[in-house]
């Protein structure tokens, strides 16, 4: 392996370790041999002093020699044995290190896994010591969010030969048939996204091609599926398949032209739904200006000189005039209700002023009580307070003329006064003139 390895004894590089093994072996075998024969171990004194020839013996003539060459060989063996002991002492630690490293390498080779990692369709085979999927993704710098899909799940343990797939989520601002929504998809192109979302692309309008890639930044996509729309116009019915964006566009695709004020039963700018029926309305119309009266207001003021219930018009009101503009239309030949589109005041109305009496009525008139005033009123006016004769001269319950009414203290017209006041004035008239003011009905006072 060319990558860095880890063991309980530290971090190492495999090539460096192999080179160390190669370098260390020859140095062990290259240790010099320290064995030398005794006669080679020390130079002779004579030769050391430059004397040639055999060295004279220092022993007395005839003495017995106790060593000789045998003794020298024994000494050399002892020296060689000591050198070998030193070499073994030096080699032992090195051999132990090699053994430990070999054992650690075997253990780590057993934990090494070959994994196939696929990220958004791009696959690679790698070796890792990661224990689970999450650790593998962290080692490889692959970040996942809540909209991403990881298979198997991040906590799943890993074994050599496993396959791990990561599909990143992409935000799709999708508008389908006028309805907009935000959806997340792991598809990498428009066609796959539509299949995931169950949108049928056949015959549909799309703002982007089906082969367009969807980047990690997302995409805005407008889709109008093919729909069936029925158009009724001019007595004919047409059914079409369309992916139009508006009802007006669908009507035009059906070969029908909207002119002037023509419209449709469905708002022309609305989105046509599947199975919808659209009726074309042929509209003709014109404007018409009319003058209309404006009612006047009535303002009442209290007058203490008038008996209660009496109202006198002090100033007559006058209605105003308003000029109103209407639109008159026919739809498919049928007249519609006029539609008011504007108005302006030509003449303002004048308010009517009315005086309202607050004076209390007298309790009685001496000499006129206990008579049948109800019978007299029924005979003269049918019992109607505001009755007026055909000539307009006489009015009220008892048919007073205005001159007589004013002579009795009345004001305004007698028919405008309340019934109590009219009866009071009639009693005063009876006291002064008896039943002569009512020649035909006066006799009813005594019945």
TINU-842104 format. One record per residue (C-alpha): residue number from 1; residue in one letter; x, y, z. Coordinates in Angstrom, 3 decimals, padded with zeros to 6 digits. Layout:
N
+-----+------+----------+----------+----------+
| seq | type |       xx |       yy |       zz |
+-----+------+----------+----------+----------+
| NUM |    a |        X |        Y |        Z |
...
+-----+------+----------+----------+----------+
//
This chain:
447
+-----+------+----------+----------+----------+
| seq | type |       xx |       yy |       zz |
+-----+------+----------+----------+----------+
|   1 |    x |  000.000 |  000.000 |  000.000 |
|   2 |    x |  001.130 |  003.529 | -000.771 |
|   3 |    x | -000.838 |  005.221 |  001.964 |
|   4 |    x |  000.092 |  005.847 |  005.570 |
|   5 |    x | -000.666 |  002.943 |  007.926 |
|   6 |    x | -001.579 |  003.034 |  011.607 |
|   7 |    x | -000.617 |  000.493 |  014.245 |
|   8 |    x | -000.545 |  000.302 |  018.020 |
|   9 |    x |  003.149 |  001.091 |  017.785 |
|  10 |    x |  002.820 |  004.329 |  015.849 |
|  11 |    x |  002.331 |  005.677 |  012.354 |
|  12 |    x |  004.366 |  004.340 |  009.517 |
|  13 |    x |  004.660 |  004.422 |  005.758 |
|  14 |    x |  004.796 |  000.993 |  004.157 |
|  15 |    x |  007.554 |  001.834 |  001.645 |
|  16 |    x |  009.715 |  003.401 |  004.366 |
|  17 |    x |  009.292 |  000.295 |  006.540 |
|  18 |    x |  010.205 | -002.053 |  003.704 |
|  19 |    x |  013.312 | -000.035 |  002.984 |
|  20 |    x |  014.194 | -000.138 |  006.663 |
|  21 |    x |  013.991 | -003.936 |  006.600 |
|  22 |    x |  016.238 | -004.084 |  003.563 |
|  23 |    x |  018.749 | -001.638 |  005.061 |
|  24 |    x |  018.772 | -003.251 |  008.477 |
|  25 |    x |  019.510 | -006.850 |  007.289 |
|  26 |    x |  022.796 | -006.259 |  005.469 |
|  27 |    x |  024.092 | -004.192 |  008.376 |
|  28 |    x |  023.566 | -007.176 |  010.668 |
|  29 |    x |  025.308 | -009.573 |  008.320 |
|  30 |    x |  028.130 | -007.089 |  007.666 |
|  31 |    x |  029.452 | -007.072 |  011.216 |
|  32 |    x |  033.219 | -007.802 |  011.027 |
|  33 |    x |  034.560 | -011.156 |  012.247 |
|  34 |    x |  036.590 | -010.446 |  015.397 |
|  35 |    x |  038.301 | -013.872 |  015.451 |
|  36 |    x |  042.036 | -013.755 |  014.946 |
|  37 |    x |  044.651 | -016.543 |  015.696 |
|  38 |    x |  046.908 | -015.845 |  018.615 |
|  39 |    x |  049.887 | -015.645 |  016.441 |
|  40 |    x |  048.155 | -013.009 |  014.327 |
|  41 |    x |  046.690 | -011.102 |  017.207 |
|  42 |    x |  050.004 | -009.509 |  018.314 |
|  43 |    x |  052.916 | -008.679 |  016.065 |
|  44 |    x |  056.258 | -010.213 |  017.015 |
|  45 |    x |  058.558 | -007.971 |  018.898 |
|  46 |    x |  061.337 | -008.436 |  016.501 |
|  47 |    x |  059.224 | -007.621 |  013.486 |
|  48 |    x |  057.787 | -004.774 |  015.305 |
|  49 |    x |  061.315 | -003.522 |  015.731 |
|  50 |    x |  062.227 | -004.246 |  012.127 |
|  51 |    x |  064.195 | -007.444 |  012.874 |
|  52 |    x |  063.880 | -010.191 |  010.308 |
|  53 |    x |  064.126 | -013.904 |  010.809 |
|  54 |    x |  062.937 | -016.173 |  013.587 |
|  55 |    x |  062.589 | -014.632 |  017.027 |
|  56 |    x |  064.962 | -016.153 |  019.597 |
|  57 |    x |  063.218 | -017.974 |  022.403 |
|  58 |    x |  063.305 | -016.326 |  025.804 |
|  59 |    x |  062.794 | -019.598 |  027.670 |
|  60 |    x |  065.852 | -021.362 |  029.090 |
|  61 |    x |  067.114 | -024.177 |  027.089 |
|  62 |    x |  065.397 | -027.425 |  027.931 |
|  63 |    x |  062.337 | -025.891 |  029.707 |
|  64 |    x |  058.944 | -027.582 |  029.075 |
|  65 |    x |  056.390 | -025.465 |  027.050 |
|  66 |    x |  052.915 | -025.357 |  028.622 |
|  67 |    x |  050.880 | -023.700 |  025.826 |
|  68 |    x |  051.870 | -023.425 |  022.292 |
|  69 |    x |  049.410 | -023.391 |  019.413 |
|  70 |    x |  046.679 | -025.292 |  021.271 |
|  71 |    x |  046.559 | -022.682 |  023.939 |
|  72 |    x |  046.320 | -019.967 |  021.314 |
|  73 |    x |  043.397 | -021.693 |  019.620 |
|  74 |    x |  041.522 | -021.911 |  022.948 |
|  75 |    x |  042.005 | -018.231 |  023.538 |
|  76 |    x |  040.789 | -017.385 |  020.052 |
|  77 |    x |  037.616 | -019.448 |  020.578 |
|  78 |    x |  036.915 | -017.592 |  023.813 |
|  79 |    x |  037.302 | -014.260 |  022.056 |
|  80 |    x |  035.052 | -015.395 |  019.171 |
|  81 |    x |  032.349 | -016.612 |  021.585 |
|  82 |    x |  032.309 | -013.204 |  023.299 |
|  83 |    x |  031.962 | -011.429 |  019.939 |
|  84 |    x |  029.007 | -013.622 |  018.979 |
|  85 |    x |  027.278 | -012.869 |  022.292 |
|  86 |    x |  027.656 | -009.147 |  021.608 |
|  87 |    x |  026.174 | -009.574 |  018.088 |
|  88 |    x |  023.145 | -011.455 |  019.460 |
|  89 |    x |  022.546 | -008.790 |  022.056 |
|  90 |    x |  022.520 | -006.178 |  019.319 |
|  91 |    x |  020.203 | -008.174 |  016.986 |
|  92 |    x |  017.565 | -009.157 |  019.585 |
|  93 |    x |  015.805 | -005.726 |  019.957 |
|  94 |    x |  015.726 | -005.264 |  016.203 |
|  95 |    x |  014.114 | -008.654 |  015.683 |
|  96 |    x |  011.454 | -007.871 |  018.318 |
|  97 |    x |  010.538 | -004.568 |  016.592 |
|  98 |    x |  010.200 | -006.318 |  013.228 |
|  99 |    x |  007.916 | -008.941 |  014.795 |
| 100 |    x |  005.685 | -006.329 |  016.450 |
| 101 |    x |  005.379 | -004.280 |  013.254 |
| 102 |    x |  004.543 | -007.366 |  011.233 |
| 103 |    x |  001.737 | -008.273 |  013.691 |
| 104 |    x |  000.258 | -004.711 |  013.623 |
| 105 |    x |  000.281 | -004.598 |  009.840 |
| 106 |    x | -001.630 | -007.868 |  009.708 |
| 107 |    x | -004.301 | -006.495 |  012.066 |
| 108 |    x | -004.764 | -003.282 |  010.058 |
| 109 |    x | -004.889 | -005.141 |  006.761 |
| 110 |    x | -007.784 | -007.100 |  008.244 |
| 111 |    x | -009.678 | -003.780 |  009.069 |
| 112 |    x | -009.109 | -002.237 |  005.633 |
| 113 |    x | -012.363 | -002.220 |  003.538 |
| 114 |    x | -012.959 | -001.707 | -000.164 |
| 115 |    x | -016.136 |  000.435 | -000.479 |
| 116 |    x | -017.910 |  001.769 | -003.558 |
| 117 |    x | -019.132 |  005.320 | -002.803 |
| 118 |    x | -021.578 |  006.970 | -005.238 |
| 119 |    x | -022.424 |  010.674 | -004.826 |
| 120 |    x | -025.113 |  012.008 | -007.182 |
| 121 |    x | -024.358 |  009.261 | -009.697 |
| 122 |    x | -020.555 |  009.559 | -009.577 |
| 123 |    x | -019.037 |  006.323 | -008.272 |
| 124 |    x | -015.574 |  005.609 | -006.900 |
| 125 |    x | -013.994 |  002.614 | -005.179 |
| 126 |    x | -011.893 |  003.484 | -002.139 |
| 127 |    x | -010.204 |  001.827 |  000.826 |
| 128 |    x | -011.134 |  002.921 |  004.324 |
| 129 |    x | -010.883 |  001.941 |  007.975 |
| 130 |    x | -014.263 |  003.692 |  008.743 |
| 131 |    x | -016.532 |  001.647 |  010.966 |
| 132 |    x | -019.903 |  002.911 |  009.613 |
| 133 |    x | -021.458 |  004.954 |  006.810 |
| 134 |    x | -021.456 |  008.215 |  008.751 |
| 135 |    x | -017.732 |  007.937 |  009.538 |
| 136 |    x | -016.991 |  007.158 |  005.875 |
| 137 |    x | -018.867 |  010.262 |  004.681 |
| 138 |    x | -017.067 |  012.404 |  007.275 |
| 139 |    x | -013.666 |  011.086 |  006.119 |
| 140 |    x | -014.547 |  011.819 |  002.495 |
| 141 |    x | -015.904 |  015.311 |  003.269 |
| 142 |    x | -019.422 |  014.508 |  002.024 |
| 143 |    x | -021.953 |  016.654 |  003.879 |
| 144 |    x | -025.598 |  015.598 |  004.019 |
| 145 |    x | -028.676 |  017.586 |  005.053 |
| 146 |    x | -032.272 |  016.858 |  005.968 |
| 147 |    x | -033.358 |  016.736 |  002.313 |
| 148 |    x | -030.530 |  014.393 |  001.206 |
| 149 |    x | -030.918 |  010.617 |  000.873 |
| 150 |    x | -028.178 |  008.255 |  002.121 |
| 151 |    x | -028.404 |  004.500 |  001.543 |
| 152 |    x | -027.707 |  002.701 |  003.736 |
| 153 |    x | -028.381 |  005.030 |  006.690 |
| 154 |    x | -025.403 |  006.924 |  008.207 |
| 155 |    x | -025.187 |  004.684 |  011.298 |
| 156 |    x | -025.028 |  001.404 |  009.331 |
| 157 |    x | -021.794 | -000.631 |  009.938 |
| 158 |    x | -019.525 | -001.154 |  006.950 |
| 159 |    x | -018.003 | -004.330 |  005.528 |
| 160 |    x | -015.638 | -004.769 |  002.623 |
| 161 |    x | -017.505 | -004.808 | -000.677 |
| 162 |    x | -020.417 | -002.613 |  000.528 |
| 163 |    x | -021.929 |  000.094 | -001.673 |
| 164 |    x | -022.909 |  003.516 | -000.279 |
| 165 |    x | -025.033 |  005.977 | -002.293 |
| 166 |    x | -025.656 |  009.661 | -001.529 |
| 167 |    x | -028.337 |  011.645 | -003.371 |
| 168 |    x | -028.384 |  015.370 | -002.552 |
| 169 |    x | -031.748 |  017.114 | -002.395 |
| 170 |    x | -032.566 |  019.964 | -004.781 |
| 171 |    x | -035.237 |  022.626 | -004.251 |
| 172 |    x | -037.771 |  022.811 | -007.076 |
| 173 |    x | -040.072 |  025.852 | -007.300 |
| 174 |    x | -042.748 |  023.973 | -009.214 |
| 175 |    x | -045.862 |  025.533 | -010.740 |
| 176 |    x | -048.230 |  022.929 | -012.165 |
| 177 |    x | -051.391 |  024.199 | -013.875 |
| 178 |    x | -051.255 |  027.504 | -012.011 |
| 179 |    x | -050.677 |  025.995 | -008.548 |
| 180 |    x | -047.267 |  026.825 | -007.118 |
| 181 |    x | -045.447 |  024.780 | -004.481 |
| 182 |    x | -041.944 |  024.167 | -003.117 |
| 183 |    x | -040.749 |  020.565 | -003.361 |
| 184 |    x | -037.459 |  018.805 | -002.731 |
| 185 |    x | -036.191 |  016.163 | -005.122 |
| 186 |    x | -033.062 |  014.059 | -005.518 |
| 187 |    x | -033.497 |  013.936 | -009.295 |
| 188 |    x | -030.683 |  015.487 | -011.280 |
| 189 |    x | -032.716 |  016.501 | -014.342 |
| 190 |    x | -036.206 |  017.765 | -015.111 |
| 191 |    x | -037.481 |  014.500 | -016.612 |
| 192 |    x | -036.518 |  012.421 | -013.548 |
| 193 |    x | -037.988 |  015.059 | -011.224 |
| 194 |    x | -041.351 |  014.978 | -013.018 |
| 195 |    x | -041.411 |  011.188 | -012.760 |
| 196 |    x | -040.663 |  011.343 | -009.025 |
| 197 |    x | -043.457 |  013.889 | -008.498 |
| 198 |    x | -045.984 |  012.046 | -010.657 |
| 199 |    x | -046.391 |  014.856 | -013.213 |
| 200 |    x | -047.289 |  013.633 | -016.704 |
| 201 |    x | -045.100 |  015.532 | -019.211 |
| 202 |    x | -046.707 |  014.228 | -022.432 |
| 203 |    x | -048.292 |  017.116 | -024.329 |
| 204 |    x | -047.421 |  019.561 | -021.554 |
| 205 |    x | -045.798 |  022.960 | -021.789 |
| 206 |    x | -042.611 |  023.268 | -019.719 |
| 207 |    x | -040.484 |  026.339 | -019.107 |
| 208 |    x | -037.335 |  024.141 | -019.240 |
| 209 |    x | -036.474 |  021.151 | -021.396 |
| 210 |    x | -036.918 |  017.666 | -019.943 |
| 211 |    x | -033.189 |  017.005 | -020.282 |
| 212 |    x | -032.111 |  020.100 | -018.376 |
| 213 |    x | -029.940 |  019.376 | -015.351 |
| 214 |    x | -031.060 |  020.489 | -011.882 |
| 215 |    x | -028.097 |  021.900 | -009.967 |
| 216 |    x | -027.620 |  021.930 | -006.229 |
| 217 |    x | -028.958 |  025.509 | -006.244 |
| 218 |    x | -032.373 |  024.248 | -007.441 |
| 219 |    x | -034.634 |  025.320 | -010.315 |
| 220 |    x | -037.902 |  027.177 | -011.004 |
| 221 |    x | -040.130 |  025.135 | -013.316 |
| 222 |    x | -043.528 |  026.009 | -014.818 |
| 223 |    x | -045.574 |  023.086 | -016.176 |
| 224 |    x | -048.945 |  023.247 | -017.901 |
| 225 |    x | -050.357 |  019.790 | -018.538 |
| 226 |    x | -052.601 |  018.972 | -021.456 |
| 227 |    x | -056.294 |  019.404 | -020.597 |
| 228 |    x | -059.680 |  018.936 | -022.251 |
| 229 |    x | -061.708 |  022.171 | -022.597 |
| 230 |    x | -065.135 |  022.605 | -024.232 |
| 231 |    x | -065.935 |  025.966 | -025.857 |
| 232 |    x | -069.525 |  026.961 | -026.739 |
| 233 |    x | -069.930 |  029.907 | -029.109 |
| 234 |    x | -072.396 |  031.092 | -031.749 |
| 235 |    x | -074.531 |  027.971 | -031.407 |
| 236 |    x | -071.622 |  025.561 | -031.910 |
| 237 |    x | -069.649 |  023.415 | -029.450 |
| 238 |    x | -065.951 |  022.556 | -029.760 |
| 239 |    x | -063.828 |  020.341 | -027.476 |
| 240 |    x | -060.040 |  020.726 | -027.692 |
| 241 |    x | -056.908 |  019.393 | -025.991 |
| 242 |    x | -054.782 |  022.304 | -024.847 |
| 243 |    x | -051.989 |  023.395 | -022.525 |
| 244 |    x | -053.056 |  027.059 | -022.729 |
| 245 |    x | -052.242 |  029.389 | -019.850 |
| 246 |    x | -055.551 |  031.354 | -019.974 |
| 247 |    x | -059.170 |  030.803 | -020.982 |
| 248 |    x | -058.823 |  033.477 | -023.667 |
| 249 |    x | -055.888 |  031.563 | -025.199 |
| 250 |    x | -057.892 |  028.308 | -025.161 |
| 251 |    x | -060.837 |  030.025 | -026.883 |
| 252 |    x | -058.518 |  031.335 | -029.590 |
| 253 |    x | -057.050 |  027.836 | -030.034 |
| 254 |    x | -060.629 |  026.632 | -030.623 |
| 255 |    x | -060.801 |  029.037 | -033.582 |
| 256 |    x | -063.087 |  031.600 | -031.926 |
| 257 |    x | -062.337 |  035.334 | -031.905 |
| 258 |    x | -063.500 |  037.694 | -029.151 |
| 259 |    x | -064.438 |  041.134 | -030.501 |
| 260 |    x | -065.303 |  044.415 | -028.844 |
| 261 |    x | -067.098 |  043.809 | -025.554 |
| 262 |    x | -067.273 |  040.036 | -026.017 |
| 263 |    x | -066.308 |  037.994 | -022.970 |
| 264 |    x | -066.623 |  034.470 | -021.553 |
| 265 |    x | -068.614 |  032.816 | -018.787 |
| 266 |    x | -065.272 |  032.138 | -017.065 |
| 267 |    x | -062.881 |  035.025 | -016.448 |
| 268 |    x | -060.809 |  035.269 | -019.656 |
| 269 |    x | -057.552 |  035.626 | -017.734 |
| 270 |    x | -058.161 |  032.627 | -015.451 |
| 271 |    x | -056.513 |  029.221 | -015.835 |
| 272 |    x | -058.571 |  026.676 | -017.849 |
| 273 |    x | -059.211 |  023.487 | -015.857 |
| 274 |    x | -059.521 |  019.981 | -017.235 |
| 275 |    x | -063.116 |  019.227 | -018.287 |
| 276 |    x | -064.189 |  022.874 | -018.024 |
| 277 |    x | -066.911 |  024.321 | -020.284 |
| 278 |    x | -066.474 |  027.910 | -021.461 |
| 279 |    x | -069.387 |  029.867 | -022.957 |
| 280 |    x | -068.551 |  032.777 | -025.248 |
| 281 |    x | -070.789 |  035.802 | -024.569 |
| 282 |    x | -071.394 |  038.122 | -027.504 |
| 283 |    x | -071.978 |  041.531 | -025.921 |
| 284 |    x | -073.468 |  044.634 | -027.553 |
| 285 |    x | -074.221 |  047.812 | -025.646 |
| 286 |    x | -074.480 |  051.584 | -025.551 |
| 287 |    x | -074.683 |  054.392 | -023.024 |
| 288 |    x | -077.805 |  056.304 | -022.047 |
| 289 |    x | -078.109 |  059.466 | -019.908 |
| 290 |    x | -081.186 |  060.003 | -017.755 |
| 291 |    x | -082.280 |  062.873 | -015.476 |
| 292 |    x | -083.619 |  061.757 | -012.120 |
| 293 |    x | -085.119 |  063.827 | -009.239 |
| 294 |    x | -083.315 |  064.244 | -005.955 |
| 295 |    x | -085.763 |  064.204 | -002.982 |
| 296 |    x | -085.722 |  067.248 | -000.704 |
| 297 |    x | -085.256 |  067.091 |  003.061 |
| 298 |    x | -087.901 |  068.207 |  005.619 |
| 299 |    x | -086.740 |  070.312 |  008.551 |
| 300 |    x | -089.168 |  070.750 |  011.477 |
| 301 |    x | -089.022 |  073.496 |  014.114 |
| 302 |    x | -091.124 |  073.840 |  017.289 |
| 303 |    x | -093.672 |  076.662 |  017.402 |
| 304 |    x | -095.251 |  077.443 |  020.834 |
| 305 |    x | -098.001 |  079.523 |  019.207 |
| 306 |    x | -099.499 |  076.467 |  017.557 |
| 307 |    x | -101.467 |  073.796 |  019.346 |
| 308 |    x | -099.857 |  070.435 |  019.757 |
| 309 |    x | -100.247 |  068.237 |  016.714 |
| 310 |    x | -100.407 |  071.204 |  014.370 |
| 311 |    x | -097.808 |  071.373 |  011.581 |
| 312 |    x | -097.560 |  074.276 |  009.181 |
| 313 |    x | -095.289 |  074.341 |  006.123 |
| 314 |    x | -093.370 |  077.558 |  006.449 |
| 315 |    x | -091.344 |  077.063 |  003.258 |
| 316 |    x | -092.153 |  074.461 |  000.634 |
| 317 |    x | -089.407 |  072.100 | -000.458 |
| 318 |    x | -088.172 |  071.605 | -004.002 |
| 319 |    x | -086.585 |  068.450 | -005.416 |
| 320 |    x | -083.220 |  068.579 | -007.165 |
| 321 |    x | -082.114 |  066.991 | -010.419 |
| 322 |    x | -079.394 |  064.424 | -011.055 |
| 323 |    x | -078.017 |  063.377 | -014.454 |
| 324 |    x | -077.237 |  059.627 | -014.422 |
| 325 |    x | -075.376 |  057.616 | -017.080 |
| 326 |    x | -076.319 |  053.983 | -017.687 |
| 327 |    x | -074.911 |  051.239 | -019.865 |
| 328 |    x | -077.543 |  049.218 | -021.705 |
| 329 |    x | -076.319 |  045.817 | -022.903 |
| 330 |    x | -077.527 |  042.753 | -024.688 |
| 331 |    x | -075.758 |  039.423 | -024.136 |
| 332 |    x | -076.287 |  036.866 | -026.865 |
| 333 |    x | -079.308 |  038.945 | -027.924 |
| 334 |    x | -080.905 |  039.174 | -024.431 |
| 335 |    x | -081.335 |  042.628 | -022.829 |
| 336 |    x | -079.643 |  043.032 | -019.454 |
| 337 |    x | -080.498 |  045.265 | -016.495 |
| 338 |    x | -079.103 |  048.784 | -017.017 |
| 339 |    x | -075.836 |  049.335 | -015.213 |
| 340 |    x | -075.202 |  052.716 | -013.640 |
| 341 |    x | -071.689 |  053.964 | -014.383 |
| 342 |    x | -071.813 |  057.652 | -013.378 |
| 343 |    x | -073.884 |  060.568 | -012.052 |
| 344 |    x | -073.710 |  064.346 | -011.635 |
| 345 |    x | -075.983 |  066.816 | -009.807 |
| 346 |    x | -077.634 |  069.343 | -012.086 |
| 347 |    x | -079.718 |  071.142 | -009.418 |
| 348 |    x | -079.497 |  070.745 | -005.687 |
| 349 |    x | -082.731 |  070.098 | -003.732 |
| 350 |    x | -084.290 |  072.726 | -001.455 |
| 351 |    x | -085.306 |  071.627 |  002.036 |
| 352 |    x | -088.890 |  072.100 |  003.268 |
| 353 |    x | -089.371 |  074.007 |  006.563 |
| 354 |    x | -092.272 |  072.910 |  008.812 |
| 355 |    x | -093.501 |  074.567 |  012.028 |
| 356 |    x | -094.671 |  072.092 |  014.673 |
| 357 |    x | -097.091 |  073.304 |  017.371 |
| 358 |    x | -096.295 |  072.795 |  021.046 |
| 359 |    x | -099.149 |  074.809 |  022.631 |
| 360 |    x | -101.480 |  072.706 |  024.867 |
| 361 |    x | -105.129 |  072.344 |  023.739 |
| 362 |    x | -107.944 |  073.996 |  025.847 |
| 363 |    x | -109.932 |  071.591 |  027.955 |
| 364 |    x | -113.426 |  072.627 |  026.835 |
| 365 |    x | -115.675 |  075.261 |  025.289 |
| 366 |    x | -118.693 |  076.264 |  027.360 |
| 367 |    x | -121.954 |  075.583 |  025.677 |
| 368 |    x | -120.559 |  073.138 |  023.139 |
| 369 |    x | -119.748 |  070.105 |  025.231 |
| 370 |    x | -121.694 |  066.872 |  025.249 |
| 371 |    x | -122.694 |  067.225 |  021.584 |
| 372 |    x | -122.216 |  064.531 |  018.982 |
| 373 |    x | -119.133 |  066.025 |  017.249 |
| 374 |    x | -118.118 |  062.591 |  016.001 |
| 375 |    x | -121.476 |  062.277 |  014.150 |
| 376 |    x | -121.053 |  065.751 |  012.635 |
| 377 |    x | -117.530 |  064.943 |  011.398 |
| 378 |    x | -118.682 |  061.641 |  009.877 |
| 379 |    x | -121.429 |  063.449 |  008.009 |
| 380 |    x | -119.258 |  066.337 |  006.756 |
| 381 |    x | -115.980 |  064.539 |  005.817 |
| 382 |    x | -116.495 |  060.884 |  006.417 |
| 383 |    x | -114.410 |  061.267 |  009.579 |
| 384 |    x | -111.245 |  062.085 |  007.625 |
| 385 |    x | -108.992 |  064.727 |  009.186 |
| 386 |    x | -107.352 |  065.770 |  005.878 |
| 387 |    x | -110.481 |  065.628 |  003.733 |
| 388 |    x | -110.863 |  068.376 |  001.055 |
| 389 |    x | -113.935 |  068.998 | -001.103 |
| 390 |    x | -113.843 |  068.835 | -004.893 |
| 391 |    x | -113.521 |  072.608 | -005.261 |
| 392 |    x | -110.607 |  072.769 | -002.793 |
| 393 |    x | -112.425 |  075.432 | -000.749 |
| 394 |    x | -113.359 |  073.434 |  002.329 |
| 395 |    x | -111.149 |  071.078 |  004.306 |
| 396 |    x | -110.790 |  069.078 |  007.506 |
| 397 |    x | -113.225 |  067.135 |  009.649 |
| 398 |    x | -115.809 |  069.901 |  009.669 |
| 399 |    x | -115.130 |  071.384 |  006.215 |
| 400 |    x | -113.861 |  074.827 |  007.212 |
| 401 |    x | -113.047 |  077.417 |  004.616 |
| 402 |    x | -109.806 |  079.282 |  005.223 |
| 403 |    x | -111.430 |  082.596 |  006.116 |
| 404 |    x | -113.589 |  081.004 |  008.802 |
| 405 |    x | -110.656 |  078.952 |  010.062 |
| 406 |    x | -108.489 |  082.012 |  010.553 |
| 407 |    x | -111.289 |  083.924 |  012.230 |
| 408 |    x | -111.419 |  081.192 |  014.833 |
| 409 |    x | -107.654 |  081.561 |  015.567 |
| 410 |    x | -106.440 |  078.846 |  013.291 |
| 411 |    x | -103.321 |  079.133 |  011.060 |
| 412 |    x | -102.390 |  077.467 |  007.847 |
| 413 |    x | -104.929 |  075.116 |  006.303 |
| 414 |    x | -107.585 |  073.459 |  008.471 |
| 415 |    x | -106.920 |  070.015 |  007.017 |
| 416 |    x | -103.287 |  070.248 |  008.208 |
| 417 |    x | -104.317 |  070.762 |  011.833 |
| 418 |    x | -104.783 |  067.829 |  014.201 |
| 419 |    x | -108.251 |  066.476 |  014.874 |
| 420 |    x | -108.328 |  067.904 |  018.417 |
| 421 |    x | -107.679 |  071.436 |  017.164 |
| 422 |    x | -110.291 |  071.140 |  014.425 |
| 423 |    x | -112.879 |  069.993 |  016.975 |
| 424 |    x | -111.942 |  072.863 |  019.280 |
| 425 |    x | -112.386 |  075.416 |  016.483 |
| 426 |    x | -115.696 |  073.825 |  015.479 |
| 427 |    x | -116.982 |  074.175 |  019.058 |
| 428 |    x | -116.091 |  077.877 |  019.075 |
| 429 |    x | -117.913 |  078.288 |  015.775 |
| 430 |    x | -121.019 |  076.554 |  017.212 |
| 431 |    x | -121.061 |  078.865 |  020.252 |
| 432 |    x | -121.192 |  081.914 |  017.962 |
| 433 |    x | -123.369 |  080.617 |  015.083 |
| 434 |    x | -125.042 |  077.385 |  016.189 |
| 435 |    x | -125.571 |  074.751 |  013.506 |
| 436 |    x | -125.916 |  077.246 |  010.636 |
| 437 |    x | -122.317 |  076.644 |  009.357 |
| 438 |    x | -123.428 |  073.046 |  008.693 |
| 439 |    x | -126.872 |  073.320 |  007.147 |
| 440 |    x | -127.024 |  069.727 |  005.954 |
| 441 |    x | -125.264 |  067.914 |  008.817 |
| 442 |    x | -125.788 |  070.187 |  011.819 |
| 443 |    x | -128.662 |  068.065 |  013.091 |
| 444 |    x | -126.204 |  065.226 |  013.794 |
| 445 |    x | -124.934 |  067.165 |  016.798 |
| 446 |    x | -128.144 |  066.277 |  018.690 |
| 447 |    x | -128.364 |  062.615 |  017.858 |
+-----+------+----------+----------+----------+
//
